[in-house]
Amino acid sequence: MFSISRDERQPRQGANVAQLVEHEPQPQPQPAAEGSRHTADASQQARRQRIYGHLLRNGMTQRRLSQEMAEFKRNPIEGCVVNFLNNDLFEWVASLQGPLGTPYEGGLFHMHITFPRDYPFSAPNLKFVTKIYHCNVHADHICVENWSPIMTLGKLLVSVLTLMVSPNLRDPMNPAIAKLYVNHRGEHDSIVRDWTKRFAMKLAESEE
């Protein structure tokens, strides 16, 4: 928005006043006050919480978990087996085969999966029971990013298998391992193979 001096705003002698008014700068809409935005955001958040609460009270989480397990049984994921832990709908176990052509090949990696009571509005917790050397795993946990209620555990497990082939080096949970992967790939892969042999292959052999 430009400014006009007081003198420029006075009609000149003989000038068409209508023309001057036509070129008069129009007031610009002011942005909403910061407080109004916060109030609107809070209102939307409260509305979402009411909707989520209604869905959860009507057993949405239980139905969703049952459907996902049924889908696993109908269409198994290659290299992945999933089951309930002690018949608990909210506690699952998964077994992932180390992808071929990677230092994890030949290993069997078990995971413990815990679903929150407000699933799928909150992400499940994924923890490796089998020790694994990987830059995207810290304290046996793998971070779940960009979770959305439309995602499923099946998609998450596919992502985990993909990370075992090609780790996310831009956002590692263990920067030291990521640095070793980038600067000394051979040494990194040697450690992975050693850990796989020590911790994951024994499990694979015992379950054959």
Backbone hydrogen bonds, N-H to C=O, Kabsch-Sander energy under -0.5 kcal/mol:
donor,donor_aa,acceptor,acceptor_aa,energy
9,R,5,S,-1.2
9,R,6,R,-0.5
10,Q,7,D,-1.3
15,A,12,R,-2.2
17,V,15,A,-0.8
20,L,16,N,-1.7
21,V,17,V,-2.5
22,E,18,A,-2.1
23,H,19,Q,-1.4
24,E,21,V,-1.3
37,R,33,A,-1.9
38,H,34,E,-2.2
39,T,35,G,-2.1
40,A,36,S,-2.5
41,D,37,R,-2.8
42,A,38,H,-2.6
43,S,39,T,-2.1
44,Q,40,A,-2.5
45,Q,41,D,-2.6
46,A,42,A,-2.4
47,R,43,S,-2.2
48,R,44,Q,-2.6
49,Q,45,Q,-2.4
50,R,46,A,-2.0
51,I,47,R,-2.2
52,Y,48,R,-3.2
53,G,49,Q,-2.7
54,H,50,R,-2.1
55,L,51,I,-2.4
56,L,52,Y,-2.8
57,R,53,G,-2.4
58,N,54,H,-1.1
59,G,56,L,-1.7
60,M,55,L,-1.9
63,R,59,G,-2.2
64,R,60,M,-2.8
65,L,61,T,-2.6
66,S,62,Q,-2.2
67,Q,63,R,-2.4
68,E,64,R,-2.3
69,M,65,L,-2.3
70,A,66,S,-2.2
71,E,67,Q,-2.2
72,F,68,E,-1.9
73,K,69,M,-1.9
74,R,70,A,-2.1
75,N,71,E,-3.0
80,C,77,I,-1.9
81,V,95,S,-1.9
83,N,93,V,-2.4
85,L,88,D,-0.7
85,L,91,E,-3.2
86,N,84,F,-0.7
88,D,85,L,-1.6
89,L,87,N,-0.6
91,E,88,D,-1.2
92,W,113,I,-2.9
93,V,83,N,-2.8
94,A,111,M,-2.1
95,S,81,V,-2.6
96,L,109,F,-3.1
97,Q,79,G,-2.5
98,G,107,G,-2.7
102,T,99,P,-1.3
105,E,102,T,-1.9
106,G,98,G,-0.7
107,G,104,Y,-2.1
108,L,200,A,-1.1
109,F,96,L,-3.2
110,H,108,L,-0.6
111,M,94,A,-3.0
112,H,127,K,-3.4
113,I,92,W,-2.9
113,I,111,M,-0.5
114,T,112,H,-0.5
114,T,125,N,-2.2
115,F,90,F,-2.6
119,Y,116,P,-1.7
121,F,118,D,-2.2
125,N,114,T,-3.0
126,L,124,P,-0.5
126,L,142,I,-0.5
127,K,112,H,-2.1
127,K,125,N,-0.5
128,F,140,D,-3.7
129,V,110,H,-2.7
130,T,110,H,-1.6
134,H,132,I,-0.8
137,V,134,H,-1.4
138,H,141,H,-2.5
141,H,138,H,-2.1
142,I,126,L,-1.7
143,C,136,N,-0.7
145,E,143,C,-0.7
151,M,148,S,-2.2
156,L,152,T,-1.7
157,L,153,L,-2.7
158,V,154,G,-2.0
159,S,155,K,-1.8
160,V,156,L,-2.0
161,L,157,L,-2.3
162,T,158,V,-2.1
163,L,159,S,-2.2
164,M,160,V,-1.4
165,V,161,L,-0.8
165,V,162,T,-0.7
166,S,162,T,-3.0
169,L,167,P,-1.1
173,M,135,C,-1.6
174,N,135,C,-2.5
177,I,174,N,-0.7
178,A,174,N,-1.7
179,K,175,P,-2.6
180,L,176,A,-2.0
181,Y,177,I,-2.4
182,V,178,A,-2.0
183,N,179,K,-2.8
184,H,180,L,-2.6
188,H,184,H,-2.3
189,D,185,R,-2.8
190,S,186,G,-1.9
191,I,187,E,-2.0
192,V,188,H,-2.2
193,R,189,D,-2.5
194,D,190,S,-2.0
195,W,191,I,-2.7
196,T,192,V,-2.8
197,K,193,R,-2.4
198,R,194,D,-2.4
199,F,195,W,-3.0
200,A,195,W,-0.7
200,A,196,T,-1.5
201,M,196,T,-2.2
204,A,200,A,-1.6
205,E,201,M,-2.6
206,S,202,K,-2.0
207,E,203,L,-1.1
208,E,205,E,-0.9
